[in-house]
Amino acid sequence: MKNENITIVGAGVSGLYSAWRLLEAGHDPAGLTVLEATDRIGGRLWSLKMHPDSSLPAELGGMFFNDQQPLVYGLCSRAFDLPKETVEPQPDFAWLRATRFKVSQFADPKIQPYNLAPDEQGLSYYQLLDLACTRIAPGIKALWPRNPKGSREETLDYLKKHEFDGRPLWRWGFWNLLARVISNEAWLALRGMISSYEMLSNWNAFDAMVSIVVEQSGKWYRLTHGYQHMPEALAEAVEKAGASILRNHVVRRVESSGNRLRLSVRAEGVEREFESDRIVLAIPKAPITRLIEASPALQEGELAARIDSVEGVPACKIFLTFDKPWWRDVPDGPGKIADGTYGVSHTDLPMRQCYYLGVDKGSGEALMLASYADTDAVSFWRALTPDSGRGLALESDLSDVALTEIRRELSEMHGVDVPQPTAACFIDWSVWPYGGGWHSWMPGWKSWEVTDAMCAPVNGLALHVCGESYSTAQGWSEGALQSAEDMLQRCFGLDAPDWLDPSS
């Protein structure tokens, strides 16, 4: 294996991690190449400086990780010792159905604007969501993380086997189940209060329950210099070892060539060919789908059969900077936000949610994630910024009409006249080659079986798939690393890394 020629397609976190781990295991760097379609590395981890002297980055993609995510935490804390800070995202207030109230007031039926059923009233929105989950799967009350003596594996095993009305959870859509256990008013209330529309949509109910019950625990962190620092550290180590990372190389087709694989690649307008003993596709569903369509060799087997077991989730963000943190002067608003905390407010307006990220120590300006929207809300902003996302350039300035709209919504939500920002940025992750901010499993699929199959999904070809798309922790960098690590151990024979906590 150490002398094989290996081509890794994709310089996102899973591709760079795979390359680094292979090199650490002794693979010949001359036989390892990473091909990246865009002009940057990091995939959906992208930390942008809104001003040249900014020290507080705008996280265009992933933002946080926690200590219950062993691969991300171990990689950042032990393998590379990247500077990190604890964060405590604190919910502030909501503007729902033209009613402004503190999140802590959600339990008061006289204040929150939803006509909840009698047994749903008097609960916080966390308790309301918990009520729904325990009605779907009552056994979780006695399992980890509620029971610290239990284990994550026991909880997952229970959810895999549990049936609701005679059908396993993985056959249900999550919204289908929520409609059975809570009122529609409760569903609408939760949809307004929870950061993602997709979370309460009709994706695979098993994976939705895992996301809510298992993945939200732990102590939260951000990387001081931005989450992109993690793939940058991996890329630096890969190139320092002597392997190549080739940017602006778009893989267009994969063919079988005797005992090897041939890749047709377009780079700077020129068609090139690469031959390889093994290929790792560390890319999202959208470019894999296009490769299957162009490559007859990939149209047989598990890859083509299971490609549609997931779907990309549209997601976009709008970042703004201001001369000062005007939100601290809003009556009954976020007020003073302590260091290490991020205020978060939610709304049913198209902006969906905003994060008060604090004052940049470098530029002195206040940074706000003014909108973090997903699913149908993305189309609202995309239509107002029609030139964004063309080609491979995702990040763009906000159009004047979109800037007017986001200020209007922020003003309505906060009850003040929001000042003109000093800088603005819009990103839509739905465009090529990402196809979404993250991915969701479709009902009717056993995600854990598809994940296993993707390690070697085409019979007779030394081709492997890894990344967030087909992972069991979608929407998280941990899922991308978990998928890559499973592939490396199963298909390349690597041992678990020594920096990984053995108890995780």
Secondary structure by P-SEA (a helix, b strand, c coil): ccccbbbbccccaaaaaaaaaaaaaccccccbbbbbccccccccccccccccccccccccccccccccaaaaaaaaccccccbbbbbbbcccccccccccccccccccccccccccccccccccaaaaaaaaaaaacccccccccccccccaaaaaaaaaaccccccccccccaaaaaaacccaaaaaaaaaacccccccccccaaaaaaaaccccccbbbbcccccaaaaaaaaaaaaaabbbbbccbbbccccccccbbbbbbbcccbbbbbbccbbbccccaaaaaaaaaacccccccccccccccbbbbbbbbbbbbcccccccccccccccccccbbbbbbccccccccccccccccccbbbbccccccaaaaaaaaaacccccccccccccccaaaaaaaaaaaaaaaccccccccbbbbbbcccccccccccccccccaaaaaaaaaccccccccbbbbccccccccccaaaaaaaaaaaaaacccccccccccccc
